[in-house]
Amino acid sequence: MWVLVLFDLPTETKKDRKAYAVFRKKLLADGFQMFQFSIYMRHCPSRENADVHIKRVKSFLPVKGHIGIFQFTDKQFGMVELFYGKDPQNTQSPVQQLEMF
């Protein structure tokens, strides 16, 4: 599963900028990577694990702004076409998850 978090947060006041920075840092601390500006993504090995991370993101939502959370399967994410200008780019392959017992 892939989890994408899209957000548009206000940055007009110092308090707004602080809330934006805190939200972004918490996303990074939870293992999300920047996909594009204001779009962060994270690979999860299962739907249950994705639900855990979605619940965690919901726990630190800022007071203001618009936030969207999407879930995609590996197959759906693999069908995404990415372009840098007119040149197509390969999609990122799923991250290998190591398990320790």
N, C-alpha and C positions, 0 to 999 in steps of 0.2 A: 504494500500500500504506500502511496505517496500522500502526504498532507501538505497543502498549500495554504498559506495565510496571506491574504491581501489586505492592505490597510491604507487608509487615507486619513491621517491625523493632522489636526491643526498645529501650526508652529508660529502663531502670531505673537504670543506672549512668552515670557521666560518660563512660566509654569507649564505652558503647552509644550515647549521644546523639551523640558525636563521629562514630562510624561512620555513623549515620543521616544526619547533616549532610553528611558527605563524599559519601555515595552520592547524596543528593538534588542536591548541587551539581554532581556529575559528570553526572547526567542532564540538568540544565539546560544545562551547558556543551556537551553533545552535541546540543542542539537540541530536547530534549523540553519540553513544556509541561504544566502541571498541569491535569488533567481534573477530578479530584476529589482529596480528601485521599488521599495514598498511591497515586494512579493518575496516571501521566504518559503522554502520547502524543506521537507524532511522525509527520509525514507523510513518506513516502519515494516518490520517483518510480518506483521499480522494486523487484522482489523482491530483486535482487542488492544494491541499496542498503540495503534493509531488513536483509538478512543481515549486512551490514557493521556496522550499528548494533547489531544483536542481539549480534554477536560482541564489540563494544566494551563493551556493558553487562555481558556475562558476564565480561569481564576485570576489572571493578571491583566484583564482587559482594561484599557484606560477609560476614564469617565466620558471623554469626548471623542468624536471621530467615527469613521465607518470601518468595520472589520468584517472580512468574509473568510470562511474556512471551507476548503474543498478537500474531498478525498478522491483519489484515483487509484485504480489497480495498476500493477506494473504493466499489464497489457495495454490499458488505456493510455498510460503515460508514454509508452513506447510508440504510440501512433501520433504523438505530438510532432509537428513540423516546426523547427526553429530556424530562423534566418538571421544572419548578420549582414545587413544590406541585402544584396541579391544572392549571396552565397549561402546555401543551406548548411546547417550545423548538425552534428550528431547529437541525439539526446543523451543525457547522462545515464550510464548503466547503473543498475541497482547496486547499492553498497553491500559488500559481503558482511554479514553479521556473524560474529564469533560468539559461541556460547561456552561458558565455563561451568562445570558442575562442581 
